[in-house]
Each structure stands twice: as structure tokens, then as C-alpha cells.
Amino acid sequence: ESNNYQASRNYWKVLKNRLFSEGFEPVTKCNQFKMKASDGKMRLTDCANTEQLLRIIQSIPSKKAEPFKQWLAMVGKQRLDEDRAIESYRNKGYSEEWIAQRMRGIEIRKDMTNEWRRAGITDSRQYASLTNILTAAWSGKTVKEYKKFKRLKKENLRDNMTNTELVLNALAEISTTEISKATNPQGITEATDATIQGGNIARNARESLEKQIGHSILSPLNSNTPKLLDDSKEK
């Protein structure tokens, strides 16, 4: 145990020198706090927060650290993509509320497609087919019909949904994900069944809402309209 302890101390000493040469100052950034050592005594120990630990990992010259480095790169790319998307939406005049809902919807869809992948769905055409089935199940329109209704051509349908449409679409996707987790479908046929069930839950919510407000929530508004998908102003 003492040999391992000494080896760890030596490794941390070498790593601190490496960090210092790279411009990161562990002496000032990693505070020392008293922690119980293996001998039972309280000794000053270098400590770091999450951000500092992730920075330290980047400088570890070991193959074992490579998966963490790749994960950090992936997370960094995702964050940059999100920031670019948010900025793009803002430049186009979307409301902050809509942008927040849209970004949340992206994460919800990722969860659902991960479930589809777990069920054995790998072909892009199958993903498109299931998306079409889900859209038709909750909205009553296929993706093609929905785009025509909104006067779209190659534009992304979700980028042209109102807040209400986005919420119901998200409900359909969340329901599909949870049903898939509970039933563990295998293959396109069983995944389709789970998708239809998920879509039907959102359809029931849509029909119930429409009954209360007296009109359809499906809106012809798109990103080119002056209202910029603010369905709260629709009559």
C-alpha cells in the first residue's frame, strides 16, 4: 500500500509539472484540504473541482485516459453545435421560449432514436419511416402532408412548428421512448407498435385540448410568417 501511495504521489508530481508547462497552474487552482489518510491522520490533500479534474485528464499521457478525452471532445462538439443552433434561431427571430423548447426537443428525440437503435433499427430509411408513423399517429398528418400544410419544401418540419406543436411532438417521442423501455421491442415491427402507441398518447392529448379550445392546434404558421411561430396570438 505504501508503495502505491508513493507511486501516486510521484505521478501527481510529474503531472503537475506537465500541467504547469502547458499553462495550467495546479498549485494555485487545486486547493488543499485536510482529508483522512490511510494512516488515519488528517493530512493536507490536493483537491480539484469538476472543471479542473476534466482539464487534468486532458494532460494524462495514458491510453486509459483516451476514452475520457474522446468523451470530452464529443461533449465539446455537441455544446458548440447547440450554441450555433441557438444563435442561428435568434438571428432568424425566434422567441427564447421557442428556442428552449426546440433545443429540449432535440434531446428528447435523441433519447427516442437511441431506443430505436437498441431495438435493432439501424437503417436511415427505417428511422424516417418510424418518424413518419409517429407524426401521423399524433397529428393525423404524415410528414409530407404536414409540410404541405405549412407550405414547406425542404425546410425542417420541427423548425417550423409552433410551441404547442413542439410540445405535443415531444410528448409523442417521450411516450414512445418510455413504452419502448417497458416493452423491449426487437426489430422494426415491434418498434413500430411501440411508436404508434406513443403517438396515440399525444393524439389523445391533442384531441382533448382541441375539444376544450374549439379549434385545431395544427398551425399553418412557419418560420417565414411575421408571427414567427407564436401560436399564442392565433385566433
Secondary structure, DSSP 8 states (H G I E B T S, - for coil): -HHHHHHHHHHHHHHHHHHHHTT--HHHHS-EEEEE-TTS-EEEEE---HHHHHHHHTT--SGGGHHHHHHHHHHHHHHHHHHHHHHHHHHTT--HHHHHHHHHHHHHHHHHHHHHHHTT---HHHHHHHHHHHHHHHHSS-HHHHHHHTT-SSS-SGGG--HHHHHHHHHHHHHHHHHHHHH---HHHHHHHHHHHHHHHHHHHHHHHHHHHTS-------TTSTTTT-GGG--
